[in-house]
Structure formats: structure tokens, C-alpha cells
Amino acid sequence: MSSRRDQRRFPRLQLPETVRVSWTDRQGRFHHADARCLDASETGIRLEFAVRPDSDCYVNVRFEKHGVVINARVRHVIQRGLMFEAGLEFHGGWRWKSLAADSRAAG
């Protein structure tokens, strides 16, 4: 039986930085929070939040270090202790083409 990690289409790389995330919940309330990036791939990112974002909502993720804002969809959220891990898929076919180069430069 293969693991989920083996089934991923793109490799995940460490991207150690804090990002600013904003979204509107199902009741129409605006939220913003800082989140810690756990890892990223060409088509998505996994973030750690202190607050739970709604599953299946769209968020804006601001990467200050890279000078980019990405629109993404929250695909899943799980609670780990007091924190929440959210898997986000970049929206609109956006891909992080420079991710591999950024990782090599950081390491």
C-alpha cells in the first residue's frame, strides 16, 4: 500500500516563513491571520494557523518575502493540538514555478 506522500503530483519543499492570510467566512465576516508555512509545492501550500479557516473557502495569501499575493482554495483543515493545519490549492491554474530555485537559494 503506497502512502499519500508517494501519490503527490509535485514534490513538497520546506518554505520556512510567515505569511499573511485573509478570507471571508460563510457568514460574510472578514478574517485575517498570520500563518506559518509548513511546506509548499508547485500547486499548493500547507499552512499552520492559530484560528480555523473554513474548509472550501478562498483565501488570499501574502508572501511578503517574495512580493506576491496568491489566491488559493482551502482543501482541508485538521486540528493538531491547539493549532490548525490547512492544505491550500493555488487557484486559477497559478503555479509556483520558482519554488525550486527559491528553495535552493535559501539552503
Backbone as XML, in Angstrom:
<?xml version="1.0"?>
<chain id="A" units="angstrom">
  <residue number="1" name="MET">
    <atom name="N" x="0.846" y="-1.176" z="0.000"/>
    <atom name="CA" x="0.000" y="0.000" z="0.000"/>
    <atom name="C" x="0.892" y="1.239" z="0.000"/>
  </residue>
  <residue number="2" name="SER">
    <atom name="N" x="0.683" y="2.139" z="-0.926"/>
    <atom name="CA" x="1.522" y="3.331" z="-1.004"/>
    <atom name="C" x="0.984" y="4.418" z="-0.092"/>
  </residue>
  <residue number="3" name="SER">
    <atom name="N" x="1.881" y="5.246" z="0.386"/>
    <atom name="CA" x="1.475" y="6.337" z="1.276"/>
    <atom name="C" x="0.994" y="7.523" z="0.452"/>
  </residue>
  <residue number="4" name="ARG">
    <atom name="N" x="0.311" y="8.435" z="1.126"/>
    <atom name="CA" x="-0.178" y="9.631" z="0.447"/>
    <atom name="C" x="0.986" y="10.433" z="-0.131"/>
  </residue>
  <residue number="5" name="ARG">
    <atom name="N" x="2.075" y="10.489" z="0.608"/>
    <atom name="CA" x="3.240" y="11.238" z="0.149"/>
    <atom name="C" x="3.722" y="10.713" z="-1.202"/>
  </residue>
  <residue number="6" name="ASP">
    <atom name="N" x="3.639" y="9.419" z="-1.407"/>
    <atom name="CA" x="4.081" y="8.832" z="-2.667"/>
    <atom name="C" x="3.141" y="9.169" z="-3.824"/>
  </residue>
  <residue number="7" name="GLN">
    <atom name="N" x="1.906" y="9.555" z="-3.520"/>
    <atom name="CA" x="0.919" y="9.816" z="-4.554"/>
    <atom name="C" x="0.889" y="11.279" z="-5.003"/>
  </residue>
  <residue number="8" name="ARG">
    <atom name="N" x="1.658" y="12.125" z="-4.387"/>
    <atom name="CA" x="1.623" y="13.544" z="-4.735"/>
    <atom name="C" x="2.187" y="13.772" z="-6.128"/>
  </residue>
  <residue number="9" name="ARG">
    <atom name="N" x="1.564" y="14.708" z="-6.841"/>
    <atom name="CA" x="1.990" y="15.015" z="-8.206"/>
    <atom name="C" x="3.282" y="15.825" z="-8.240"/>
  </residue>
  <residue number="10" name="PHE">
    <atom name="N" x="3.493" y="16.656" z="-7.208"/>
    <atom name="CA" x="4.666" y="17.527" z="-7.166"/>
    <atom name="C" x="5.354" y="17.387" z="-5.815"/>
  </residue>
  <residue number="11" name="PRO">
    <atom name="N" x="6.676" y="17.477" z="-5.791"/>
    <atom name="CA" x="7.380" y="17.358" z="-4.513"/>
    <atom name="C" x="7.075" y="18.546" z="-3.600"/>
  </residue>
  <residue number="12" name="ARG">
    <atom name="N" x="7.104" y="18.291" z="-2.307"/>
    <atom name="CA" x="6.909" y="19.338" z="-1.299"/>
    <atom name="C" x="8.273" y="19.778" z="-0.810"/>
  </residue>
  <residue number="13" name="LEU">
    <atom name="N" x="8.423" y="21.079" z="-0.670"/>
    <atom name="CA" x="9.672" y="21.655" z="-0.195"/>
    <atom name="C" x="9.404" y="22.522" z="1.016"/>
  </residue>
  <residue number="14" name="GLN">
    <atom name="N" x="10.367" y="22.567" z="1.918"/>
    <atom name="CA" x="10.258" y="23.447" z="3.071"/>
    <atom name="C" x="10.297" y="24.889" z="2.593"/>
  </residue>
  <residue number="15" name="LEU">
    <atom name="N" x="9.440" y="25.721" z="3.154"/>
    <atom name="CA" x="9.393" y="27.146" z="2.817"/>
    <atom name="C" x="9.182" y="27.887" z="4.131"/>
  </residue>
  <residue number="16" name="PRO">
    <atom name="N" x="10.236" y="27.962" z="4.954"/>
    <atom name="CA" x="10.083" y="28.482" z="6.316"/>
    <atom name="C" x="9.896" y="30.000" z="6.351"/>
  </residue>
  <residue number="17" name="GLU">
    <atom name="N" x="8.641" y="30.403" z="6.400"/>
    <atom name="CA" x="8.339" y="31.815" z="6.534"/>
    <atom name="C" x="6.913" y="31.983" z="7.042"/>
  </residue>
  <residue number="18" name="THR">
    <atom name="N" x="6.623" y="33.170" z="7.519"/>
    <atom name="CA" x="5.281" y="33.508" z="7.962"/>
    <atom name="C" x="4.598" y="34.280" z="6.851"/>
  </residue>
  <residue number="19" name="VAL">
    <atom name="N" x="3.342" y="33.944" z="6.603"/>
    <atom name="CA" x="2.562" y="34.607" z="5.557"/>
    <atom name="C" x="1.335" y="35.247" z="6.197"/>
  </residue>
  <residue number="20" name="ARG">
    <atom name="N" x="0.748" y="36.197" z="5.514"/>
    <atom name="CA" x="-0.478" y="36.863" z="5.968"/>
    <atom name="C" x="-1.623" y="36.332" z="5.124"/>
  </residue>
  <residue number="21" name="VAL">
    <atom name="N" x="-2.667" y="35.827" z="5.784"/>
    <atom name="CA" x="-3.789" y="35.217" z="5.082"/>
    <atom name="C" x="-5.067" y="35.974" z="5.416"/>
  </residue>
  <residue number="22" name="SER">
    <atom name="N" x="-5.896" y="36.210" z="4.410"/>
    <atom name="CA" x="-7.199" y="36.853" z="4.635"/>
    <atom name="C" x="-8.273" y="36.081" z="3.882"/>
  </residue>
  <residue number="23" name="TRP">
    <atom name="N" x="-9.492" y="36.079" z="4.466"/>
    <atom name="CA" x="-10.614" y="35.364" z="3.848"/>
    <atom name="C" x="-11.921" y="35.870" z="4.426"/>
  </residue>
  <residue number="24" name="THR">
    <atom name="N" x="-12.995" y="35.543" z="3.745"/>
    <atom name="CA" x="-14.342" y="35.838" z="4.209"/>
    <atom name="C" x="-15.005" y="34.509" z="4.538"/>
  </residue>
  <residue number="25" name="ASP">
    <atom name="N" x="-15.574" y="34.388" z="5.741"/>
    <atom name="CA" x="-16.189" y="33.124" z="6.144"/>
    <atom name="C" x="-17.595" y="32.979" z="5.547"/>
  </residue>
  <residue number="26" name="ARG">
    <atom name="N" x="-18.246" y="31.881" z="5.849"/>
    <atom name="CA" x="-19.575" y="31.583" z="5.283"/>
    <atom name="C" x="-20.639" y="32.591" z="5.699"/>
  </residue>
  <residue number="27" name="GLN">
    <atom name="N" x="-20.410" y="33.273" z="6.832"/>
    <atom name="CA" x="-21.355" y="34.288" z="7.300"/>
    <atom name="C" x="-21.025" y="35.681" z="6.755"/>
  </residue>
  <residue number="28" name="GLY">
    <atom name="N" x="-20.003" y="35.766" z="5.914"/>
    <atom name="CA" x="-19.634" y="37.030" z="5.302"/>
    <atom name="C" x="-18.693" y="37.881" z="6.147"/>
  </residue>
  <residue number="29" name="ARG">
    <atom name="N" x="-18.165" y="37.328" z="7.240"/>
    <atom name="CA" x="-17.231" y="38.072" z="8.096"/>
    <atom name="C" x="-15.814" y="37.949" z="7.550"/>
  </residue>
  <residue number="30" name="PHE">
    <atom name="N" x="-15.106" y="39.069" z="7.565"/>
    <atom name="CA" x="-13.728" y="39.118" z="7.077"/>
    <atom name="C" x="-12.782" y="38.691" z="8.194"/>
  </residue>
  <residue number="31" name="HIS">
    <atom name="N" x="-11.783" y="37.878" z="7.840"/>
    <atom name="CA" x="-10.764" y="37.427" z="8.788"/>
    <atom name="C" x="-9.388" y="37.651" z="8.190"/>
  </residue>
  <residue number="32" name="HIS">
    <atom name="N" x="-8.418" y="37.846" z="9.050"/>
    <atom name="CA" x="-7.019" y="37.846" z="8.621"/>
    <atom name="C" x="-6.192" y="37.265" z="9.751"/>
  </residue>
  <residue number="33" name="ALA">
    <atom name="N" x="-5.124" y="36.591" z="9.382"/>
    <atom name="CA" x="-4.277" y="35.939" z="10.374"/>
    <atom name="C" x="-2.895" y="35.722" z="9.783"/>
  </residue>
  <residue number="34" name="ASP">
    <atom name="N" x="-1.927" y="35.662" z="10.670"/>
    <atom name="CA" x="-0.602" y="35.226" z="10.260"/>
    <atom name="C" x="-0.596" y="33.700" z="10.334"/>
  </residue>
  <residue number="35" name="ALA">
    <atom name="N" x="0.085" y="33.078" z="9.403"/>
    <atom name="CA" x="0.185" y="31.621" z="9.384"/>
    <atom name="C" x="1.633" y="31.244" z="9.097"/>
  </residue>
  <residue number="36" name="ARG">
    <atom name="N" x="2.032" y="30.117" z="9.628"/>
    <atom name="CA" x="3.380" y="29.614" z="9.393"/>
    <atom name="C" x="3.322" y="28.617" z="8.253"/>
  </residue>
  <residue number="37" name="CYS">
    <atom name="N" x="4.180" y="28.816" z="7.292"/>
    <atom name="CA" x="4.252" y="27.900" z="6.155"/>
    <atom name="C" x="4.992" y="26.643" z="6.593"/>
  </residue>
  <residue number="38" name="LEU">
    <atom name="N" x="4.363" y="25.498" z="6.405"/>
    <atom name="CA" x="4.992" y="24.227" z="6.741"/>
    <atom name="C" x="5.730" y="23.644" z="5.544"/>
  </residue>
  <residue number="39" name="ASP">
    <atom name="N" x="5.086" y="23.651" z="4.398"/>
    <atom name="CA" x="5.729" y="23.213" z="3.160"/>
    <atom name="C" x="4.907" y="23.700" z="1.985"/>
  </residue>
  <residue number="40" name="ALA">
    <atom name="N" x="5.484" y="23.588" z="0.805"/>
    <atom name="CA" x="4.813" y="24.077" z="-0.402"/>
    <atom name="C" x="5.215" y="23.214" z="-1.584"/>
  </residue>
  <residue number="41" name="SER">
    <atom name="N" x="4.361" y="23.241" z="-2.584"/>
    <atom name="CA" x="4.667" y="22.570" z="-3.845"/>
    <atom name="C" x="4.364" y="23.556" z="-4.961"/>
  </residue>
  <residue number="42" name="GLU">
    <atom name="N" x="4.495" y="23.116" z="-6.165"/>
    <atom name="CA" x="4.230" y="23.978" z="-7.317"/>
    <atom name="C" x="2.766" y="24.415" z="-7.371"/>
  </residue>
  <residue number="43" name="THR">
    <atom name="N" x="1.848" y="23.601" z="-6.830"/>
    <atom name="CA" x="0.419" y="23.894" z="-6.951"/>
    <atom name="C" x="-0.303" y="24.144" z="-5.632"/>
  </residue>
  <residue number="44" name="GLY">
    <atom name="N" x="0.410" y="24.109" z="-4.514"/>
    <atom name="CA" x="-0.270" y="24.313" z="-3.241"/>
    <atom name="C" x="0.683" y="24.537" z="-2.096"/>
  </residue>
  <residue number="45" name="ILE">
    <atom name="N" x="0.078" y="24.726" z="-0.916"/>
    <atom name="CA" x="0.864" y="25.050" z="0.266"/>
    <atom name="C" x="0.153" y="24.507" z="1.496"/>
  </residue>
  <residue number="46" name="ARG">
    <atom name="N" x="0.925" y="24.161" z="2.521"/>
    <atom name="CA" x="0.356" y="23.725" z="3.795"/>
    <atom name="C" x="0.747" y="24.747" z="4.846"/>
  </residue>
  <residue number="47" name="LEU">
    <atom name="N" x="-0.272" y="25.295" z="5.513"/>
    <atom name="CA" x="-0.063" y="26.353" z="6.492"/>
    <atom name="C" x="-0.545" y="25.928" z="7.867"/>
  </residue>
  <residue number="48" name="GLU">
    <atom name="N" x="0.056" y="26.520" z="8.903"/>
    <atom name="CA" x="-0.366" y="26.299" z="10.278"/>
    <atom name="C" x="-0.954" y="27.593" z="10.821"/>
  </residue>
  <residue number="49" name="PHE">
    <atom name="N" x="-2.197" y="27.515" z="11.302"/>
    <atom name="CA" x="-2.943" y="28.661" z="11.815"/>
    <atom name="C" x="-3.236" y="28.496" z="13.300"/>
  </residue>
  <residue number="50" name="ALA">
    <atom name="N" x="-3.422" y="29.620" z="14.000"/>
    <atom name="CA" x="-3.934" y="29.594" z="15.370"/>
    <atom name="C" x="-5.458" y="29.615" z="15.365"/>
  </residue>
  <residue number="51" name="VAL">
    <atom name="N" x="-6.071" y="30.024" z="14.251"/>
    <atom name="CA" x="-7.528" y="30.036" z="14.088"/>
    <atom name="C" x="-7.881" y="29.109" z="12.940"/>
  </residue>
  <residue number="52" name="ARG">
    <atom name="N" x="-9.095" y="28.583" z="12.965"/>
    <atom name="CA" x="-9.506" y="27.625" z="11.932"/>
    <atom name="C" x="-10.144" y="28.351" z="10.750"/>
  </residue>
  <residue number="53" name="PRO">
    <atom name="N" x="-9.547" y="28.258" z="9.569"/>
    <atom name="CA" x="-10.220" y="28.801" z="8.384"/>
    <atom name="C" x="-11.299" y="27.824" z="7.920"/>
  </residue>
  <residue number="54" name="ASP">
    <atom name="N" x="-12.333" y="28.335" z="7.277"/>
    <atom name="CA" x="-13.391" y="27.471" z="6.753"/>
    <atom name="C" x="-12.838" y="26.589" z="5.638"/>
  </residue>
  <residue number="55" name="SER">
    <atom name="N" x="-13.225" y="25.319" z="5.655"/>
    <atom name="CA" x="-12.870" y="24.438" z="4.544"/>
    <atom name="C" x="-13.612" y="24.897" z="3.302"/>
  </residue>
  <residue number="56" name="ASP">
    <atom name="N" x="-12.984" y="24.740" z="2.175"/>
    <atom name="CA" x="-13.560" y="25.040" z="0.869"/>
    <atom name="C" x="-13.774" y="26.530" z="0.614"/>
  </residue>
  <residue number="57" name="CYS">
    <atom name="N" x="-13.193" y="27.408" z="1.443"/>
    <atom name="CA" x="-13.294" y="28.839" z="1.156"/>
    <atom name="C" x="-12.050" y="29.277" z="0.374"/>
  </residue>
  <residue number="58" name="TYR">
    <atom name="N" x="-12.120" y="30.455" z="-0.188"/>
    <atom name="CA" x="-10.980" y="31.014" z="-0.905"/>
    <atom name="C" x="-10.278" y="32.018" z="-0.024"/>
  </residue>
  <residue number="59" name="VAL">
    <atom name="N" x="-8.962" y="32.003" z="-0.056"/>
    <atom name="CA" x="-8.146" y="32.885" z="0.774"/>
    <atom name="C" x="-7.121" y="33.610" z="-0.098"/>
  </residue>
  <residue number="60" name="ASN">
    <atom name="N" x="-6.667" y="34.736" z="0.389"/>
    <atom name="CA" x="-5.533" y="35.435" z="-0.206"/>
    <atom name="C" x="-4.345" y="35.204" z="0.703"/>
  </residue>
  <residue number="61" name="VAL">
    <atom name="N" x="-3.239" y="34.767" z="0.133"/>
    <atom name="CA" x="-2.020" y="34.500" z="0.893"/>
    <atom name="C" x="-0.962" y="35.490" z="0.431"/>
  </residue>
  <residue number="62" name="ARG">
    <atom name="N" x="-0.472" y="36.305" z="1.361"/>
    <atom name="CA" x="0.533" y="37.317" z="1.040"/>
    <atom name="C" x="1.912" y="36.828" z="1.486"/>
  </residue>
  <residue number="63" name="PHE">
    <atom name="N" x="2.789" y="36.650" z="0.513"/>
    <atom name="CA" x="4.178" y="36.274" z="0.763"/>
    <atom name="C" x="5.016" y="37.545" z="0.696"/>
  </residue>
  <residue number="64" name="GLU">
    <atom name="N" x="5.232" y="38.183" z="1.836"/>
    <atom name="CA" x="5.980" y="39.437" z="1.869"/>
    <atom name="C" x="7.389" y="39.261" z="1.302"/>
  </residue>
  <residue number="65" name="LYS">
    <atom name="N" x="8.036" y="38.174" z="1.691"/>
    <atom name="CA" x="9.422" y="37.915" z="1.275"/>
    <atom name="C" x="9.559" y="37.836" z="-0.250"/>
  </residue>
  <residue number="66" name="HIS">
    <atom name="N" x="8.540" y="37.304" z="-0.910"/>
    <atom name="CA" x="8.585" y="37.116" z="-2.355"/>
    <atom name="C" x="7.825" y="38.204" z="-3.103"/>
  </residue>
  <residue number="67" name="GLY">
    <atom name="N" x="7.125" y="39.080" z="-2.371"/>
    <atom name="CA" x="6.378" y="40.164" z="-3.009"/>
    <atom name="C" x="5.224" y="39.678" z="-3.869"/>
  </residue>
  <residue number="68" name="VAL">
    <atom name="N" x="4.523" y="38.641" z="-3.400"/>
    <atom name="CA" x="3.436" y="38.090" z="-4.192"/>
    <atom name="C" x="2.231" y="37.794" z="-3.300"/>
  </residue>
  <residue number="69" name="VAL">
    <atom name="N" x="1.034" y="37.953" z="-3.882"/>
    <atom name="CA" x="-0.217" y="37.569" z="-3.226"/>
    <atom name="C" x="-0.868" y="36.504" z="-4.099"/>
  </residue>
  <residue number="70" name="ILE">
    <atom name="N" x="-1.241" y="35.390" z="-3.481"/>
    <atom name="CA" x="-1.793" y="34.259" z="-4.208"/>
    <atom name="C" x="-3.201" y="33.986" z="-3.713"/>
  </residue>
  <residue number="71" name="ASN">
    <atom name="N" x="-4.110" y="33.731" z="-4.638"/>
    <atom name="CA" x="-5.454" y="33.306" z="-4.295"/>
    <atom name="C" x="-5.441" y="31.781" z="-4.258"/>
  </residue>
  <residue number="72" name="ALA">
    <atom name="N" x="-5.998" y="31.204" z="-3.184"/>
    <atom name="CA" x="-5.978" y="29.751" z="-3.037"/>
    <atom name="C" x="-7.282" y="29.272" z="-2.415"/>
  </residue>
  <residue number="73" name="ARG">
    <atom name="N" x="-7.546" y="28.001" z="-2.581"/>
    <atom name="CA" x="-8.736" y="27.366" z="-2.007"/>
    <atom name="C" x="-8.307" y="26.452" z="-0.874"/>
  </residue>
  <residue number="74" name="VAL">
    <atom name="N" x="-8.993" y="26.541" z="0.265"/>
    <atom name="CA" x="-8.719" y="25.660" z="1.394"/>
    <atom name="C" x="-9.316" y="24.294" z="1.062"/>
  </residue>
  <residue number="75" name="ARG">
    <atom name="N" x="-8.464" y="23.303" z="0.882"/>
    <atom name="CA" x="-8.917" y="21.960" z="0.514"/>
    <atom name="C" x="-9.250" y="21.109" z="1.735"/>
  </residue>
  <residue number="76" name="HIS">
    <atom name="N" x="-8.491" y="21.282" z="2.820"/>
    <atom name="CA" x="-8.769" y="20.530" z="4.042"/>
    <atom name="C" x="-8.153" y="21.246" z="5.235"/>
  </residue>
  <residue number="77" name="VAL">
    <atom name="N" x="-8.731" y="21.017" z="6.405"/>
    <atom name="CA" x="-8.222" y="21.578" z="7.656"/>
    <atom name="C" x="-8.251" y="20.470" z="8.707"/>
  </residue>
  <residue number="78" name="ILE">
    <atom name="N" x="-7.149" y="20.309" z="9.435"/>
    <atom name="CA" x="-7.123" y="19.363" z="10.548"/>
    <atom name="C" x="-6.567" y="20.079" z="11.773"/>
  </residue>
  <residue number="79" name="GLN">
    <atom name="N" x="-7.029" y="19.666" z="12.929"/>
    <atom name="CA" x="-6.529" y="20.253" z="14.168"/>
    <atom name="C" x="-5.394" y="19.407" z="14.696"/>
  </residue>
  <residue number="80" name="ARG">
    <atom name="N" x="-4.317" y="20.078" z="15.105"/>
    <atom name="CA" x="-3.162" y="19.425" z="15.726"/>
    <atom name="C" x="-2.871" y="20.195" z="17.008"/>
  </residue>
  <residue number="81" name="GLY">
    <atom name="N" x="-3.320" y="19.638" z="18.128"/>
    <atom name="CA" x="-3.171" y="20.339" z="19.400"/>
    <atom name="C" x="-4.027" y="21.589" z="19.385"/>
  </residue>
  <residue number="82" name="LEU">
    <atom name="N" x="-3.420" y="22.724" z="19.670"/>
    <atom name="CA" x="-4.144" y="23.998" z="19.667"/>
    <atom name="C" x="-4.110" y="24.693" z="18.311"/>
  </residue>
  <residue number="83" name="MET">
    <atom name="N" x="-3.386" y="24.121" z="17.364"/>
    <atom name="CA" x="-3.210" y="24.748" z="16.057"/>
    <atom name="C" x="-4.000" y="23.984" z="14.983"/>
  </residue>
  <residue number="84" name="PHE">
    <atom name="N" x="-4.148" y="24.635" z="13.827"/>
    <atom name="CA" x="-4.851" y="24.042" z="12.693"/>
    <atom name="C" x="-3.927" y="24.021" z="11.489"/>
  </residue>
  <residue number="85" name="GLU">
    <atom name="N" x="-3.874" y="22.892" z="10.806"/>
    <atom name="CA" x="-3.116" y="22.774" z="9.567"/>
    <atom name="C" x="-4.096" y="22.785" z="8.413"/>
  </residue>
  <residue number="86" name="ALA">
    <atom name="N" x="-3.825" y="23.631" z="7.439"/>
    <atom name="CA" x="-4.702" y="23.736" z="6.277"/>
    <atom name="C" x="-3.900" y="23.479" z="5.011"/>
  </residue>
  <residue number="87" name="GLY">
    <atom name="N" x="-4.448" y="22.634" z="4.166"/>
    <atom name="CA" x="-3.872" y="22.389" z="2.852"/>
    <atom name="C" x="-4.573" y="23.284" z="1.849"/>
  </residue>
  <residue number="88" name="LEU">
    <atom name="N" x="-3.832" y="24.139" z="1.169"/>
    <atom name="CA" x="-4.385" y="25.076" z="0.204"/>
    <atom name="C" x="-3.923" y="24.732" z="-1.198"/>
  </residue>
  <residue number="89" name="GLU">
    <atom name="N" x="-4.835" y="24.850" z="-2.144"/>
    <atom name="CA" x="-4.513" y="24.641" z="-3.559"/>
    <atom name="C" x="-4.568" y="25.997" z="-4.256"/>
  </residue>
  <residue number="90" name="PHE">
    <atom name="N" x="-3.501" y="26.351" z="-4.954"/>
    <atom name="CA" x="-3.482" y="27.620" z="-5.674"/>
    <atom name="C" x="-4.630" y="27.651" z="-6.671"/>
  </residue>
  <residue number="91" name="HIS">
    <atom name="N" x="-5.262" y="28.793" z="-6.812"/>
    <atom name="CA" x="-6.456" y="28.946" z="-7.638"/>
    <atom name="C" x="-6.102" y="29.470" z="-9.028"/>
  </residue>
  <residue number="92" name="GLY">
    <atom name="N" x="-6.943" y="29.152" z="-9.989"/>
    <atom name="CA" x="-6.814" y="29.702" z="-11.332"/>
    <atom name="C" x="-5.640" y="29.184" z="-12.129"/>
  </residue>
  <residue number="93" name="GLY">
    <atom name="N" x="-5.165" y="27.993" z="-11.770"/>
    <atom name="CA" x="-4.047" y="27.424" z="-12.520"/>
    <atom name="C" x="-2.699" y="28.039" z="-12.193"/>
  </residue>
  <residue number="94" name="TRP">
    <atom name="N" x="-2.659" y="28.879" z="-11.141"/>
    <atom name="CA" x="-1.395" y="29.524" z="-10.757"/>
    <atom name="C" x="-0.423" y="28.471" z="-10.266"/>
  </residue>
  <residue number="95" name="ARG">
    <atom name="N" x="0.826" y="28.573" z="-10.673"/>
    <atom name="CA" x="1.869" y="27.631" z="-10.247"/>
    <atom name="C" x="3.090" y="28.402" z="-9.777"/>
  </residue>
  <residue number="96" name="TRP">
    <atom name="N" x="3.706" y="27.868" z="-8.752"/>
    <atom name="CA" x="4.904" y="28.484" z="-8.197"/>
    <atom name="C" x="6.105" y="27.919" z="-8.935"/>
  </residue>
  <residue number="97" name="LYS">
    <atom name="N" x="6.383" y="28.481" z="-10.094"/>
    <atom name="CA" x="7.458" y="27.968" z="-10.955"/>
    <atom name="C" x="8.831" y="28.161" z="-10.336"/>
  </residue>
  <residue number="98" name="SER">
    <atom name="N" x="8.991" y="29.211" z="-9.537"/>
    <atom name="CA" x="10.317" y="29.493" z="-8.971"/>
    <atom name="C" x="10.544" y="28.817" z="-7.633"/>
  </residue>
  <residue number="99" name="LEU">
    <atom name="N" x="9.632" y="27.965" z="-7.180"/>
    <atom name="CA" x="9.752" y="27.361" z="-5.865"/>
    <atom name="C" x="11.051" y="26.588" z="-5.704"/>
  </residue>
  <residue number="100" name="ALA">
    <atom name="N" x="11.400" y="25.787" z="-6.662"/>
    <atom name="CA" x="12.635" y="25.000" z="-6.554"/>
    <atom name="C" x="13.859" y="25.906" z="-6.482"/>
  </residue>
  <residue number="101" name="ALA">
    <atom name="N" x="13.882" y="26.951" z="-7.282"/>
    <atom name="CA" x="15.002" y="27.890" z="-7.261"/>
    <atom name="C" x="15.057" y="28.633" z="-5.936"/>
  </residue>
  <residue number="102" name="ASP">
    <atom name="N" x="13.888" y="29.051" z="-5.408"/>
    <atom name="CA" x="13.838" y="29.736" z="-4.118"/>
    <atom name="C" x="14.362" y="28.850" z="-2.997"/>
  </residue>
  <residue number="103" name="SER">
    <atom name="N" x="14.029" y="27.560" z="-3.031"/>
    <atom name="CA" x="14.481" y="26.624" z="-2.005"/>
    <atom name="C" x="15.992" y="26.442" z="-2.053"/>
  </residue>
  <residue number="104" name="ARG">
    <atom name="N" x="16.525" y="26.299" z="-3.238"/>
    <atom name="CA" x="17.974" y="26.120" z="-3.367"/>
    <atom name="C" x="18.719" y="27.346" z="-2.874"/>
  </residue>
  <residue number="105" name="ALA">
    <atom name="N" x="18.184" y="28.536" z="-3.167"/>
    <atom name="CA" x="18.830" y="29.775" z="-2.739"/>
    <atom name="C" x="18.805" y="29.918" z="-1.225"/>
  </residue>
  <residue number="106" name="ALA">
    <atom name="N" x="17.733" y="29.432" z="-0.583"/>
    <atom name="CA" x="17.600" y="29.560" z="0.868"/>
    <atom name="C" x="18.497" y="28.568" z="1.593"/>
  </residue>
  <residue number="107" name="GLY">
    <atom name="N" x="18.830" y="27.459" z="0.954"/>
    <atom name="CA" x="19.578" y="26.390" z="1.633"/>
    <atom name="C" x="20.996" y="26.456" z="1.424"/>
  </residue>
</chain>
